[in-house]
């Protein structure tokens, strides 16, 4: 941080290009998540699954994802500011919201604690923008959009996917209703 160097992690974009494995990077449960697939427009889903089917089992993509994870840990250890964000690039398998949650899980898989990963995904971007006095964490007087999860992501990072309520501008929204409202639309607009 002394040199004000920042980096944005986009691990799910790279994971989407890795071959399916039993666990870890490229796990079928992550890259073939039924909730993500159901949100996709049928044409987008077919394109994504077709692209996935073309990934060779001996692809080095998983090794490259692991190297990216190691690089990000070393970057933070050296004092860099790591942020999290997604691009809808690659083979089309990264969907906003779902991808953001997966990013936090992959940061934990990379060796960050759950708390560190959540901070990378929330506070660090605000800090980089110089807005951390106003946003990025929960404190009196700050603006905050929140999500309430069932479980404890600090004990089990997979609980981060159990979103029950999302608060935006002080209004609570049912997570499942939000997801249902976009079924089959991702990839159209």
Backbone torsions as a table, in degrees:
resi	resn	phi	psi	omega
1	UNK	NA	-21.5	-178.7
2	UNK	-58.8	-31.8	-179.7
3	UNK	-100.4	6.5	178.4
4	UNK	56.4	46.8	178.4
5	UNK	-101.7	128.5	-179.0
6	UNK	-127.8	156.5	-178.6
7	UNK	-143.5	140.2	176.3
8	UNK	-103.2	122.9	177.2
9	UNK	-81.3	133.3	176.5
10	UNK	-132.3	47.5	-174.1
11	UNK	-55.9	-38.5	-179.7
12	UNK	-62.5	-29.2	177.6
13	UNK	-63.1	-43.1	179.8
14	UNK	-73.6	-37.2	179.1
15	UNK	-61.1	-36.7	-178.2
16	UNK	-62.4	-18.9	178.4
17	UNK	-97.8	2.6	-179.2
18	UNK	-90.5	151.4	178.5
19	UNK	-66.7	155.6	177.5
20	UNK	-67.7	137.3	177.0
21	UNK	-132.5	174.7	-179.5
22	UNK	-68.0	-37.8	179.2
23	UNK	-155.0	166.8	177.4
24	UNK	79.0	-150.1	-174.6
25	UNK	-56.6	129.8	179.6
26	UNK	79.1	13.9	-178.4
27	UNK	-59.6	137.5	-179.5
28	UNK	-55.3	-36.5	-178.7
29	UNK	-63.3	-25.9	-179.7
30	UNK	-90.1	-50.7	-173.7
31	UNK	-85.3	-11.2	175.5
32	UNK	-121.5	35.3	-179.3
33	UNK	-59.5	118.3	-177.8
34	UNK	-58.5	-32.5	179.4
35	UNK	-66.5	-37.6	177.8
36	UNK	-70.1	-47.4	-179.5
37	UNK	-60.0	-39.0	179.5
38	UNK	-68.9	-27.6	178.5
39	UNK	-73.5	-24.1	-176.5
40	UNK	-73.6	144.9	168.7
41	UNK	-59.5	142.7	-177.8
42	UNK	-51.8	-40.3	179.5
43	UNK	-66.4	-41.7	178.4
44	UNK	-64.4	-39.9	178.8
45	UNK	-62.8	-44.4	179.7
46	UNK	-63.6	-43.5	178.7
47	UNK	-60.6	-45.0	-179.6
48	UNK	-62.8	-49.8	-178.3
49	UNK	-64.6	-35.3	176.3
50	UNK	-64.7	-45.4	177.0
51	UNK	-61.1	-41.5	178.9
52	UNK	-62.1	-40.2	-176.9
53	UNK	-66.9	-18.4	-179.9
54	UNK	-87.3	-5.2	-179.6
55	UNK	-77.7	120.8	-178.4
56	UNK	-68.8	141.9	179.3
57	UNK	-59.5	-27.9	-179.3
58	UNK	-96.7	16.3	178.0
59	UNK	-58.7	145.8	178.6
60	UNK	-88.6	6.8	-175.7
61	UNK	-58.3	-40.9	-179.7
62	UNK	-63.6	-37.5	177.0
63	UNK	-64.6	-39.7	179.1
64	UNK	-67.3	-36.5	176.2
65	UNK	-63.8	-44.8	178.6
66	UNK	-60.2	-41.2	178.2
67	UNK	-65.1	-36.4	176.3
68	UNK	-63.8	-41.5	178.1
69	UNK	-62.0	-46.2	179.4
70	UNK	-62.5	-40.7	178.4
71	UNK	-61.8	-44.2	-178.6
72	UNK	-63.6	-39.4	177.0
73	UNK	-64.3	-44.5	179.5
74	UNK	-65.0	-38.1	178.7
75	UNK	-59.7	-46.8	178.9
76	UNK	-66.7	-41.9	179.3
77	UNK	-61.2	-29.6	179.5
78	UNK	-84.7	-0.1	176.7
79	UNK	103.1	5.0	178.1
80	UNK	-74.4	156.9	178.1
81	UNK	-99.2	112.8	180.0
82	UNK	-96.7	130.8	176.3
83	UNK	-118.9	171.1	178.7
84	UNK	-126.3	139.8	177.4
85	UNK	-170.2	159.2	-175.6
86	UNK	-122.2	151.9	171.0
87	UNK	-118.6	138.8	176.3
88	UNK	-81.5	59.6	-176.7
89	UNK	-113.0	-169.4	178.5
90	UNK	77.7	-134.2	-174.5
91	UNK	-95.6	12.0	175.3
92	UNK	88.3	8.6	-175.4
93	UNK	-91.8	-0.9	-179.1
94	UNK	-99.7	116.6	-178.9
95	UNK	-112.1	130.4	-179.3
96	UNK	-50.7	145.1	-177.8
97	UNK	87.4	-68.3	177.5
98	UNK	-61.2	-43.3	179.8
99	UNK	-65.1	-36.1	178.5
100	UNK	-64.3	-41.1	178.1
101	UNK	-66.6	-41.0	178.8
102	UNK	-63.8	-35.8	177.4
103	UNK	-56.2	-45.8	-179.7
104	UNK	-62.3	-42.5	178.1
105	UNK	-61.5	-41.9	-179.7
106	UNK	-69.4	-32.5	175.1
107	UNK	-63.3	-39.0	176.0
108	UNK	-65.9	-42.9	176.9
109	UNK	-60.2	-30.2	178.9
110	UNK	-72.7	-14.6	177.7
111	UNK	118.5	-2.7	174.9
112	UNK	-76.8	151.7	173.4
113	UNK	-71.6	164.7	177.5
114	UNK	-58.3	-43.7	179.8
115	UNK	-62.8	-44.1	178.3
116	UNK	-61.4	-43.3	-179.0
117	UNK	-64.0	-42.3	178.9
118	UNK	-65.1	-40.0	177.7
119	UNK	-64.4	-41.2	177.6
120	UNK	-59.1	-40.0	-176.3
121	UNK	-80.4	-15.7	-174.6
122	UNK	-121.1	-60.1	-172.0
123	UNK	-78.0	-39.2	-170.3
124	UNK	-63.5	-35.4	176.4
125	UNK	-64.2	-42.3	177.5
126	UNK	-63.2	-40.2	178.9
127	UNK	-62.3	-45.9	-179.9
128	UNK	-60.2	-37.8	-179.1
129	UNK	-80.9	-5.1	-178.2
130	UNK	75.3	21.6	-177.6
131	UNK	-110.0	9.7	-174.8
132	UNK	-66.0	-14.4	174.5
133	UNK	-76.2	-16.4	-175.6
134	UNK	-114.0	-33.0	-174.4
135	UNK	-141.6	172.7	172.8
136	UNK	102.1	-17.5	177.7
137	UNK	-152.4	168.9	-178.3
138	UNK	-95.8	119.1	177.2
139	UNK	-162.0	155.2	178.6
140	UNK	-56.0	132.1	177.9
141	UNK	88.2	-8.1	179.2
142	UNK	-91.7	152.0	171.2
143	UNK	-81.1	139.7	-179.3
144	UNK	-151.6	130.1	164.0
145	UNK	-97.9	137.8	-173.2
146	UNK	-129.2	157.9	168.3
147	UNK	-129.2	138.3	179.1
148	UNK	-105.5	127.2	-179.4
149	UNK	-113.2	154.4	174.3
150	UNK	-91.1	111.0	-178.7
151	UNK	124.5	-162.9	-176.5
152	UNK	-137.6	93.6	-178.9
153	UNK	-61.2	-19.6	178.1
154	UNK	-73.6	-23.6	177.0
155	UNK	-96.2	-33.9	-179.0
156	UNK	-142.6	100.4	-173.0
157	UNK	-59.0	-26.8	178.4
158	UNK	-61.7	-22.2	177.6
159	UNK	-63.4	-17.5	179.7
160	UNK	-62.1	-22.3	179.5
161	UNK	-82.9	-6.0	-178.2
162	UNK	-93.3	57.3	-177.0
163	UNK	-74.2	126.7	179.7
164	UNK	-103.9	-45.3	-177.3
165	UNK	-136.5	140.1	174.6
166	UNK	-118.1	127.8	176.6
167	UNK	-103.7	123.0	177.6
168	UNK	-127.9	122.5	-178.7
169	UNK	52.2	39.2	175.7
170	UNK	81.8	0.9	-179.9
171	UNK	-108.7	130.8	179.4
172	UNK	-88.1	135.8	179.7
173	UNK	-124.0	137.5	176.0
174	UNK	-70.0	120.1	-176.0
175	UNK	-58.6	-46.0	-178.4
176	UNK	-63.8	-37.3	177.7
177	UNK	-65.9	-37.8	176.4
178	UNK	-62.3	-45.3	-179.7
179	UNK	-64.6	-43.1	178.7
180	UNK	-61.6	-32.7	-177.4
181	UNK	-69.2	-15.0	-179.9
182	UNK	-115.1	8.5	179.9
183	UNK	-54.0	127.3	177.0
184	UNK	75.8	7.7	-177.1
185	UNK	-106.2	-23.1	-177.5
186	UNK	-65.5	126.8	-178.0
187	UNK	107.1	-11.1	176.7
188	UNK	-87.3	-45.7	-176.7
189	UNK	-118.9	NA	NA
